[in-house]
Structure formats: C-alpha cells, structure tokens
Amino acid sequence: MKINSRSGLDFMERIQREVTAHRRETRPDDAYYASKLAEVWHRAGQTSAYASVGTFSTQAFLDLPATSKNDLKTRPLEYLRVPVGSGLKYYQTTGTTGTPTPTPRTAQDMIANTVSVAESWRTMLADGGHRALILLPSDIVPVADLMVGVCEFLGIPHAKAYPYTTGISDWDRIMGLWEVFRPTVLFVAPGVLLEFSQVIKRRGMLDQLCRSVKRIMLLGEVSTPELRAMAAQWWNARVYDASYGSTESGTLAACCEQDRLHLLRGANYFEIADENGIVPAEAGRDGRLVVTPLNNDARPLLRLDMGDEVSLADDCPCGEDTPVVTVHGRGSDGTEIKGSRVRTRDLEGIVYANRDVMGYLVEVDKGGTWARLLLERDPGTARDTEPAKNAIVQQRTDEQLGFRWDEVRYVNRLPVTTKSGGSQKSWKRSNFRIVDEGVPA
C-alpha cells in the first residue's frame, strides 16, 4: 500500500482514527454514521444505479430498498462512479455464481480497506516479530494485494508466492524459500493449505517446516471449525478463519485472537434483513446481512443485501465489543445430493471431523440419485482403519444431511482442482463431478 501524496496520507490517518475508535465502543455513534452515510450517499448519487436517490436524510436512507447482489452482478457498470479504466487497480470477482463482475478500485478504496483490516489484526500480528508468507493469487482478484498491504502497513516482512503460478512458483521453489525466510505467519486458502500439507507430509518435511509457523490465516474460501482444528493439529499452530467479505463490498469482518469474526463497524454500516424488514445489526439477531460500505469510492453501494444468512452475538472473550458474526451461507447455496440440499459447511464439517483427510470429491449421477464420496487419505494413516472411518462418515451424513452415500472410498490423490484455492474457488466446480461410472443399472 503505497501513498504518494499528502492528501493520501491525510486520508489514511483519518481512516485509521475512525476504525480504531469503533473497535471497542459498546454502542455505535449515530452522529458518526449519519455523517459517513451522507458522504457515501453523495458518491452513490453520481452513479447510474443510484442517480435518483435525491438528497440525503436518515429517513431517506431507511426508506431506500436494499440493493440485491443479483442486480449488482447483472448491471455492474451502472454502480460505478468512475470509469473502469480510471481506477488505480482493476479486479474482477471470481465468477463463482456467474459472469465475473468488473471491480476497479481507486487509491482511497485500497487505503480504506487495508487500514480497516490491518488495525483489526494489529494485536495479533504486529508485535510478534512475524514474517509472513502469502500463498494467495494476485492476478485479477484482490486478496493477495490486500495481504501485502496489511503487511506493509503493520511493518511485517513478507513474501508472496502462489504455488499455481506456472513457471514462477511451485512447491519446490516454496520449500527452498521457506528454508531461508522461515515464515511465522501463512496467509493461504484452505484448499491450498491442504495440498501443501499433503505434499510435505509425503516428503517427510512437515515437522521441519512447521517449526517456525505460529499462525495460519485462512482466506478466499469457506473454512469450517473442523478443518481449522485438523490443520492446527498438523502444523502445531493457531489457525484462523481470517476474514469475511467480497470483492464487491470489501472486507466486512476480521478475526480476533479467539478465532471469531468481528464486524468492521468503523468501515461499514450493518443491518439485518429478517421477517420484520431491514433492522439494525445488533447482537442476538439472525437474518441476511445488509451492508453499506462507508468508504467505497469507485463503487459506492447503499444497503447491499449480501444474501448471506448470519447470526450476531457479543461477549467475545477477546474483549472487543463489536458484534461477532457467524456466516451460515446463502439460502440458495449448496447443491442437491440424493434429495438433500447440501452446503459447503455442512459437508466439510463431516469430512474433516476425523482430522485425517487431505481433501474430498463428490461424484453424482446426472439425476442426483446416486452419489459417491471420495476422500484423499492422509499419507501417515493406516489403511486398515478406513472401513470404520467410512462407517462414521455414513452415520454422520445420515444424521446431519438426511441421506447415505452409495459409496465412501479413500484414494491416494484427488484432482488438483479440489485444492487450488482462488483459481478454482467455486465449490460446485472444484469439489463435484458428474459421472456415469458406478451408477446402478
């Protein structure tokens, strides 16, 4: 995150004051939000999508219908305040639910998002003499750039090496880098961490490489508590669900030391959509998260309905008063398996509960009436225990998801698309395969 002007420095310091002031406040500051919402309302009025919003008032904001993510994805250019080619950086969404969304960002967009995340992680990362290795993609998607910016802002030495960049980084190159740099923090997608763990377990190098690692920050994909517990056991390190947000909105929540996601309340105005309409986001409420990012510049958004079902809580042991958010996923998420709608978290909570699986692939027939679960075995586990483990998986699937697999089978290796993180982020694309083989006649 490079700042090349006095105005940029002033803006960064302003954002820093704002986000730190709201981390430990018990109640939001109404005057602060009124001022910030007026600013983003004015920027939004410069777009085609919000051209008719008129003059800002609190009541006008409360009367404004939510902006759906589907509408944003259908006509993304109408929500832009600046031309596509005028942003400092140009990104696109990964297109997991359709066509990628063009997402340019100005310098102010990048400064605001970086500072908001960095201040949330300051106590976890800034004072430990850490060295960070960023195993995330940096082309088109913003996640690696954000982590670089966070490290720069906090003064953390770092290196960036995405293992699927053909001709630049591969596992051998990363392990050579590791011996010299000895990272203490990994920023990595869950699938990439699984693949890397598999590779170094097969080479007998896990014990050697894990000695320096203290924290693993998982980003870019869904990660379940079961997966994080499994990875923590392998690496003898703290493993976190690092953040929550989207390319369109920016980062909305960041983890604390207790591995809980706290809403970034200084940078966003949050609401909940439930049976009563849209109501303030307060602890104890459940519904779809609605967000107005307060600092978005290139694409200001008003009352964006994220589509994600969430629960809000308080009293986190870390001591912060900002609400804790648990993201359950979209009601429309998931895929049908044998008559049951299954979401990522549901299935991975079962798959990774035994802590000895390196990945999985679901095979289904075209009609969805037959399904097989392939599990990639941990190189260090005994094969004679697999029948008992299969029975446990069948039982848990039956109890929690309402169906039984036609077959559960352990295999030595799964396709790399089940692991490659940001380049194959879509769960349905990377972890499901339509097959005819094995379907009963």
URKAJO-V250849 format. One record per residue. PHI is phi in whole degrees, 0 to 359 (* if undefined). OMEGA is omega as a letter, one per 20 degrees, with the letter a starting at -180 (NA if undefined). BURIAL is b if it has 9 or more other C-alpha atoms within 8 Angstrom, else e. Layout:
BEGIN
phi->PHI omega->OMEGA burial->BURIAL
phi->PHI omega->OMEGA burial->BURIAL
END
This chain:
BEGIN
phi->* omega->a burial->b
phi->260 omega->r burial->e
phi->244 omega->a burial->e
phi->239 omega->r burial->e
phi->209 omega->r burial->e
phi->295 omega->a burial->e
phi->295 omega->r burial->e
phi->295 omega->r burial->b
phi->294 omega->r burial->b
phi->299 omega->r burial->e
phi->296 omega->r burial->b
phi->301 omega->a burial->b
phi->294 omega->r burial->e
phi->296 omega->r burial->e
phi->298 omega->r burial->b
phi->300 omega->r burial->b
phi->297 omega->a burial->e
phi->294 omega->a burial->b
phi->288 omega->r burial->b
phi->288 omega->a burial->b
phi->293 omega->a burial->b
phi->259 omega->a burial->b
phi->285 omega->a burial->b
phi->237 omega->r burial->b
phi->280 omega->a burial->b
phi->291 omega->a burial->e
phi->235 omega->r burial->e
phi->297 omega->r burial->e
phi->268 omega->a burial->e
phi->298 omega->a burial->e
phi->294 omega->r burial->e
phi->298 omega->a burial->e
phi->294 omega->r burial->b
phi->300 omega->r burial->b
phi->293 omega->a burial->e
phi->292 omega->r burial->b
phi->293 omega->r burial->b
phi->297 omega->r burial->b
phi->294 omega->a burial->b
phi->290 omega->r burial->b
phi->299 omega->r burial->b
phi->297 omega->r burial->b
phi->295 omega->a burial->b
phi->296 omega->r burial->b
phi->297 omega->r burial->b
phi->272 omega->r burial->b
phi->258 omega->r burial->b
phi->294 omega->a burial->b
phi->295 omega->a burial->e
phi->247 omega->a burial->b
phi->299 omega->a burial->b
phi->260 omega->a burial->e
phi->291 omega->r burial->e
phi->80 omega->a burial->e
phi->279 omega->a burial->e
phi->286 omega->r burial->b
phi->207 omega->r burial->e
phi->301 omega->a burial->e
phi->292 omega->r burial->e
phi->299 omega->r burial->b
phi->297 omega->a burial->e
phi->293 omega->r burial->e
phi->274 omega->a burial->e
phi->286 omega->r burial->e
phi->296 omega->r burial->e
phi->294 omega->r burial->b
phi->269 omega->a burial->b
phi->276 omega->r burial->b
phi->296 omega->r burial->b
phi->296 omega->r burial->e
phi->295 omega->r burial->b
phi->299 omega->a burial->b
phi->287 omega->a burial->b
phi->286 omega->a burial->e
phi->225 omega->a burial->e
phi->296 omega->a burial->b
phi->291 omega->a burial->e
phi->287 omega->r burial->e
phi->265 omega->r burial->b
phi->273 omega->r burial->b
phi->269 omega->r burial->b
phi->237 omega->r burial->e
phi->299 omega->a burial->e
phi->306 omega->a burial->b
phi->277 omega->a burial->e
phi->259 omega->r burial->e
phi->288 omega->r burial->b
phi->291 omega->r burial->e
phi->227 omega->r burial->e
phi->246 omega->r burial->b
phi->235 omega->r burial->b
phi->225 omega->r burial->b
phi->291 omega->a burial->b
phi->284 omega->r burial->b
phi->75 omega->a burial->e
phi->292 omega->a burial->b
phi->244 omega->r burial->e
phi->148 omega->a burial->e
phi->289 omega->r burial->e
phi->302 omega->a burial->b
phi->264 omega->r burial->b
phi->298 omega->a burial->b
phi->219 omega->r burial->b
phi->289 omega->r burial->b
phi->227 omega->r burial->b
phi->275 omega->r burial->b
phi->301 omega->r burial->b
phi->295 omega->r burial->b
phi->304 omega->a burial->b
phi->289 omega->r burial->b
phi->298 omega->a burial->b
phi->297 omega->a burial->b
phi->292 omega->a burial->b
phi->297 omega->a burial->b
phi->296 omega->a burial->b
phi->300 omega->a burial->b
phi->289 omega->a burial->b
phi->299 omega->r burial->b
phi->295 omega->r burial->b
phi->292 omega->a burial->b
phi->262 omega->a burial->b
phi->305 omega->a burial->b
phi->292 omega->a burial->e
phi->278 omega->a burial->b
phi->241 omega->a burial->b
phi->281 omega->a burial->b
phi->251 omega->a burial->e
phi->251 omega->a burial->e
phi->61 omega->a burial->e
phi->279 omega->r burial->b
phi->232 omega->a burial->b
phi->251 omega->r burial->b
phi->247 omega->a burial->b
phi->256 omega->a burial->b
phi->260 omega->a burial->b
phi->227 omega->r burial->b
phi->287 omega->a burial->b
phi->236 omega->r burial->b
phi->265 omega->r burial->e
phi->75 omega->r burial->e
phi->267 omega->a burial->b
phi->269 omega->a burial->b
phi->298 omega->a burial->b
phi->292 omega->r burial->b
phi->299 omega->r burial->e
phi->296 omega->a burial->b
phi->293 omega->r burial->b
phi->298 omega->r burial->b
phi->299 omega->r burial->b
phi->299 omega->a burial->b
phi->297 omega->r burial->b
phi->297 omega->a burial->b
phi->295 omega->a burial->b
phi->270 omega->r burial->b
phi->73 omega->a burial->e
phi->261 omega->r burial->b
phi->303 omega->a burial->b
phi->208 omega->r burial->b
phi->223 omega->a burial->e
phi->240 omega->a burial->b
phi->208 omega->r burial->b
phi->275 omega->a burial->b
phi->289 omega->r burial->b
phi->253 omega->r burial->e
phi->275 omega->a burial->e
phi->301 omega->r burial->e
phi->87 omega->a burial->e
phi->244 omega->a burial->e
phi->243 omega->r burial->b
phi->217 omega->a burial->b
phi->296 omega->r burial->b
phi->297 omega->a burial->e
phi->295 omega->a burial->e
phi->293 omega->r burial->b
phi->292 omega->r burial->e
phi->293 omega->r burial->e
phi->299 omega->a burial->b
phi->301 omega->a burial->b
phi->299 omega->a burial->e
phi->271 omega->a burial->e
phi->276 omega->r burial->e
phi->49 omega->a burial->b
phi->295 omega->r burial->b
phi->255 omega->r burial->b
phi->231 omega->r burial->b
phi->248 omega->r burial->b
phi->255 omega->a burial->b
phi->201 omega->r burial->b
phi->282 omega->a burial->b
phi->306 omega->a burial->b
phi->296 omega->r burial->b
phi->293 omega->r burial->b
phi->297 omega->r burial->b
phi->297 omega->a burial->b
phi->294 omega->r burial->b
phi->297 omega->r burial->b
phi->298 omega->r burial->b
phi->298 omega->a burial->b
phi->299 omega->a burial->b
phi->282 omega->r burial->b
phi->294 omega->r burial->b
phi->296 omega->r burial->e
phi->270 omega->r burial->e
phi->69 omega->a burial->e
phi->248 omega->a burial->b
phi->300 omega->a burial->b
phi->300 omega->a burial->e
phi->289 omega->a burial->e
phi->285 omega->a burial->b
phi->283 omega->a burial->b
phi->299 omega->a burial->e
phi->274 omega->a burial->e
phi->279 omega->r burial->b
phi->249 omega->a burial->b
phi->222 omega->r burial->b
phi->237 omega->a burial->b
phi->254 omega->a burial->b
phi->269 omega->a burial->b
phi->219 omega->r burial->b
phi->88 omega->r burial->b
phi->215 omega->r burial->b
phi->294 omega->r burial->e
phi->230 omega->a burial->b
phi->264 omega->r burial->b
phi->304 omega->a burial->e
phi->294 omega->r burial->b
phi->295 omega->a burial->b
phi->294 omega->r burial->b
phi->295 omega->r burial->b
phi->296 omega->a burial->b
phi->295 omega->r burial->b
phi->297 omega->r burial->b
phi->292 omega->r burial->e
phi->296 omega->a burial->e
phi->266 omega->a burial->b
phi->51 omega->a burial->e
phi->217 omega->r burial->b
phi->280 omega->a burial->e
phi->241 omega->a burial->b
phi->235 omega->r burial->b
phi->278 omega->b burial->b
phi->288 omega->a burial->b
phi->200 omega->r burial->b
phi->217 omega->r burial->b
phi->168 omega->r burial->b
phi->208 omega->r burial->e
phi->299 omega->a burial->b
phi->290 omega->a burial->e
phi->270 omega->a burial->b
phi->89 omega->a burial->b
phi->281 omega->a burial->b
phi->250 omega->a burial->b
phi->210 omega->r burial->b
phi->223 omega->a burial->b
phi->281 omega->r burial->b
phi->250 omega->a burial->b
phi->300 omega->a burial->e
phi->271 omega->a burial->e
phi->60 omega->r burial->b
phi->237 omega->a burial->b
phi->272 omega->r burial->b
phi->256 omega->r burial->b
phi->299 omega->r burial->b
phi->276 omega->a burial->b
phi->287 omega->r burial->b
phi->287 omega->a burial->b
phi->253 omega->a burial->b
phi->215 omega->r burial->b
phi->254 omega->a burial->b
phi->254 omega->r burial->b
phi->221 omega->r burial->b
phi->236 omega->r burial->b
phi->263 omega->r burial->b
phi->224 omega->a burial->b
phi->296 omega->r burial->e
phi->265 omega->a burial->e
phi->102 omega->r burial->e
phi->256 omega->a burial->b
phi->232 omega->r burial->b
phi->301 omega->r burial->e
phi->278 omega->a burial->b
phi->232 omega->r burial->e
phi->304 omega->a burial->b
phi->97 omega->a burial->e
phi->262 omega->r burial->b
phi->234 omega->r burial->b
phi->156 omega->r burial->b
phi->274 omega->a burial->b
phi->282 omega->r burial->b
phi->242 omega->a burial->b
phi->227 omega->r burial->b
phi->244 omega->r burial->b
phi->297 omega->a burial->b
phi->278 omega->a burial->b
phi->241 omega->a burial->b
phi->297 omega->a burial->b
phi->252 omega->a burial->b
phi->293 omega->r burial->b
phi->230 omega->r burial->b
phi->289 omega->a burial->b
phi->234 omega->r burial->b
phi->246 omega->r burial->b
phi->51 omega->r burial->b
phi->286 omega->r burial->b
phi->278 omega->a burial->b
phi->293 omega->a burial->b
phi->81 omega->a burial->b
phi->268 omega->r burial->b
phi->282 omega->a burial->b
phi->225 omega->r burial->b
phi->234 omega->a burial->b
phi->248 omega->a burial->b
phi->218 omega->r burial->b
phi->224 omega->r burial->b
phi->60 omega->r burial->e
phi->290 omega->r burial->b
phi->300 omega->a burial->e
phi->290 omega->r burial->e
phi->100 omega->r burial->e
phi->284 omega->a burial->b
phi->267 omega->r burial->b
phi->292 omega->a burial->b
phi->301 omega->r burial->b
phi->269 omega->a burial->b
phi->248 omega->r burial->b
phi->251 omega->a burial->e
phi->264 omega->a burial->e
phi->266 omega->a burial->b
phi->99 omega->a burial->b
phi->281 omega->r burial->e
phi->299 omega->a burial->e
phi->272 omega->a burial->e
phi->291 omega->r burial->e
phi->101 omega->r burial->b
phi->218 omega->a burial->e
phi->276 omega->r burial->b
phi->232 omega->r burial->b
phi->51 omega->r burial->b
phi->87 omega->r burial->e
phi->248 omega->r burial->b
phi->272 omega->a burial->e
phi->243 omega->r burial->b
phi->255 omega->a burial->b
phi->308 omega->a burial->b
phi->299 omega->a burial->b
phi->299 omega->a burial->b
phi->287 omega->a burial->b
phi->290 omega->r burial->b
phi->297 omega->r burial->b
phi->276 omega->a burial->b
phi->299 omega->a burial->b
phi->264 omega->a burial->b
phi->294 omega->a burial->b
phi->276 omega->r burial->e
phi->65 omega->r burial->b
phi->216 omega->r burial->b
phi->236 omega->a burial->b
phi->266 omega->a burial->b
phi->162 omega->a burial->b
phi->206 omega->r burial->b
phi->216 omega->r burial->b
phi->260 omega->r burial->b
phi->250 omega->a burial->b
phi->227 omega->r burial->b
phi->277 omega->a burial->b
phi->298 omega->a burial->e
phi->272 omega->r burial->e
phi->72 omega->a burial->b
phi->258 omega->a burial->b
phi->231 omega->a burial->b
phi->210 omega->r burial->b
phi->234 omega->r burial->b
phi->250 omega->r burial->b
phi->260 omega->a burial->b
phi->243 omega->r burial->b
phi->277 omega->a burial->b
phi->286 omega->r burial->b
phi->289 omega->a burial->b
phi->303 omega->a burial->e
phi->263 omega->a burial->e
phi->260 omega->a burial->e
phi->279 omega->a burial->e
phi->288 omega->a burial->e
phi->289 omega->r burial->e
phi->270 omega->a burial->e
phi->293 omega->r burial->b
phi->302 omega->r burial->e
phi->294 omega->r burial->e
phi->294 omega->r burial->b
phi->301 omega->r burial->b
phi->297 omega->r burial->e
phi->294 omega->r burial->e
phi->299 omega->r burial->b
phi->299 omega->a burial->b
phi->296 omega->a burial->b
phi->293 omega->r burial->b
phi->297 omega->r burial->b
phi->299 omega->a burial->b
phi->289 omega->a burial->e
phi->262 omega->a burial->e
phi->244 omega->r burial->b
phi->86 omega->r burial->e
phi->208 omega->r burial->b
phi->239 omega->r burial->e
phi->289 omega->r burial->b
phi->290 omega->r burial->e
phi->201 omega->r burial->e
phi->240 omega->a burial->b
phi->224 omega->r burial->b
phi->272 omega->r burial->b
phi->227 omega->a burial->b
phi->286 omega->a burial->e
phi->218 omega->r burial->e
phi->250 omega->r burial->b
phi->303 omega->a burial->e
phi->296 omega->r burial->e
phi->296 omega->r burial->e
phi->281 omega->a burial->b
phi->238 omega->a burial->b
phi->278 omega->r burial->b
phi->58 omega->a burial->b
phi->301 omega->a burial->b
phi->280 omega->r burial->e
phi->221 omega->a burial->b
phi->289 omega->a burial->b
phi->294 omega->a burial->e
phi->301 omega->a burial->b
phi->292 omega->r burial->e
phi->279 omega->a burial->b
phi->264 omega->a burial->b
phi->243 omega->r burial->b
phi->230 omega->r burial->b
phi->217 omega->r burial->b
phi->275 omega->a burial->e
phi->224 omega->r burial->e
phi->253 omega->a burial->e
phi->298 omega->r burial->e
phi->89 omega->r burial->e
phi->285 omega->a burial->e
phi->301 omega->a burial->e
phi->288 omega->NA burial->e
END
